[in-house]
Amino acid sequence: MTAGPTGRMPEPETPAWDGVERRVARRRQHHRYRFLERRHGFDRRKRYPVFDTMRDHGWIVVFTILLINVLSFIDGYFTAAELGLGIAREGNPVLAAANREGPLVAIAVKFGAMVVVSTVIWHGRHRHSILVLSLVAVALFGGLVAYHAGTLRGLGWL
């Protein structure tokens, strides 16, 4: 190669683009399933008024756990009363099997389950789905206690 009229070496010719995008075509595709909760389940671009408050203030989570436990205790008490009166059957198959072994076994199983649930809620309090499930549990236990109270009141036992 010889220098041109300006004294510079000419640029080498580049071949024309053939229309195939090689940067993408040769790339390996990795598709992995990822849980939605990879970053503790809270999208920082969105606002979650209830769940952000629960996540940021631990006492609200403690109150929710206590409320679940109290409602579970009341549910157990009403269920035992209805079973004793012979007006109901145990709807939970695990507790029904434990109750066949004896009432203390059923109490131990229910108490153990509530300890596990409370621990899961406390340790998962930074996850959006755990906080949602804790409020769903409060609503379900509240509805169950209201159902028991209505049944017992309707029969004149409460």
C-alpha positions in Angstrom: 0.0 0.0 0.0 1.2 3.5 -0.8 0.2 6.7 0.8 -2.4 8.7 -0.9 -2.2 12.4 -2.0 -2.8 13.6 1.6 0.1 11.5 2.9 -2.1 9.2 4.8 -2.6 5.5 4.4 -6.0 4.6 2.9 -8.5 2.8 5.1 -8.9 -0.9 4.3 -12.2 -1.8 2.6 -14.8 -3.3 4.9 -17.1 -5.9 3.3 -20.7 -4.9 2.9 -23.2 -6.0 5.6 -24.9 -9.2 4.5 -28.0 -8.7 6.7 -27.3 -11.4 9.3 -27.0 -10.1 12.8 -24.3 -12.4 14.2 -24.1 -10.9 17.7 -27.6 -12.2 18.5 -27.7 -15.3 16.4 -24.8 -17.0 18.1 -25.7 -16.1 21.6 -26.8 -18.9 23.8 -30.2 -18.6 25.2 -30.6 -19.4 28.8 -34.2 -19.6 30.1 -34.5 -20.0 33.8 -37.5 -19.9 36.0 -37.2 -17.2 38.5 -39.4 -16.5 41.4 -41.2 -13.2 41.3 -39.9 -12.5 44.8 -36.2 -12.4 43.9 -35.9 -8.9 45.4 -38.0 -9.5 48.5 -41.2 -9.1 46.4 -41.5 -5.3 46.5 -41.2 -3.5 43.2 -39.5 -0.2 44.1 -41.3 1.5 41.2 -44.7 0.8 42.8 -46.3 1.8 46.1 -47.8 -0.7 48.5 -49.4 1.5 51.2 -50.5 -1.4 53.5 -47.6 -3.8 52.9 -44.9 -1.2 52.8 -46.1 -0.1 56.2 -46.2 -3.6 57.5 -42.7 -4.3 56.2 -41.2 -1.1 57.6 -42.9 -1.4 61.1 -42.2 -4.7 62.8 -44.8 -4.1 65.5 -47.6 -4.3 62.9 -46.3 -7.7 61.9 -46.1 -8.8 65.5 -49.7 -7.6 66.0 -50.8 -9.5 63.0 -49.1 -12.7 64.3 -50.7 -12.2 67.7 -54.1 -11.7 66.1 -53.7 -14.9 64.1 -52.7 -16.8 67.2 -55.6 -15.4 69.3 -58.1 -16.1 66.5 -56.7 -19.6 66.2 -57.1 -20.2 69.9 -60.7 -19.0 69.8 -61.4 -21.2 66.8 -59.9 -24.2 68.7 -62.0 -23.4 71.8 -65.3 -23.0 69.8 -64.5 -26.2 67.8 -63.8 -28.1 71.0 -67.1 -26.8 72.5 -69.1 -27.8 69.3 -67.4 -31.2 69.3 -68.3 -31.7 72.9 -71.9 -30.8 72.3 -72.0 -33.1 69.3 -73.2 -30.4 66.9 -70.2 -30.4 64.6 -67.4 -32.4 63.2 -63.8 -31.4 62.8 -63.3 -30.0 59.3 -59.5 -30.2 59.3 -58.5 -33.8 58.5 -55.1 -33.5 60.3 -56.8 -32.2 63.5 -59.5 -34.8 63.1 -56.9 -37.6 63.0 -55.1 -36.0 66.0 -58.4 -35.7 67.9 -59.0 -39.4 67.4 -55.8 -40.0 69.3 -56.9 -37.6 72.1 -57.8 -34.0 72.6 -54.3 -33.2 74.0 -52.7 -34.5 70.8 -55.0 -32.2 68.8 -54.1 -29.2 71.0 -50.4 -30.0 70.6 -50.8 -30.3 66.8 -52.7 -27.0 66.6 -50.2 -25.2 68.9 -47.2 -26.6 66.9 -48.8 -25.5 63.6 -49.3 -22.0 65.0 -45.7 -21.8 66.1 -44.5 -22.8 62.6 -46.9 -20.3 61.0 -45.8 -17.5 63.3 -42.1 -18.2 62.6 -42.6 -18.3 58.9 -44.5 -15.0 59.0 -41.8 -13.3 61.1 -38.9 -14.5 59.1 -40.6 -13.9 55.8 -41.9 -10.4 56.7 -39.8 -8.8 54.0 -41.6 -10.8 51.3 -44.8 -9.3 49.8 -46.5 -12.7 49.4 -46.0 -13.6 53.1 -47.5 -10.3 54.2 -50.5 -10.9 51.9 -51.0 -14.4 53.2 -50.8 -13.2 56.8 -53.7 -10.8 56.2 -55.6 -13.5 54.3 -55.1 -15.8 57.4 -56.4 -13.0 59.7 -59.5 -12.7 57.4 -60.1 -16.4 57.2 -59.7 -17.0 61.0 -61.9 -14.0 61.6 -64.6 -15.5 59.4 -64.2 -18.9 61.0 -64.6 -17.4 64.5 -67.6 -15.4 63.3 -69.1 -18.6 61.9 -68.6 -20.5 65.1 -70.0 -17.7 67.2 -73.1 -17.5 64.9 -73.6 -21.2 65.2 -73.3 -21.3 68.9 -75.4 -18.1 69.4 -78.1 -19.5 67.0 -78.4 -22.7 69.0 -78.5 -20.7 72.3 -75.2 -21.9 73.6 -73.4 -18.6 73.5 
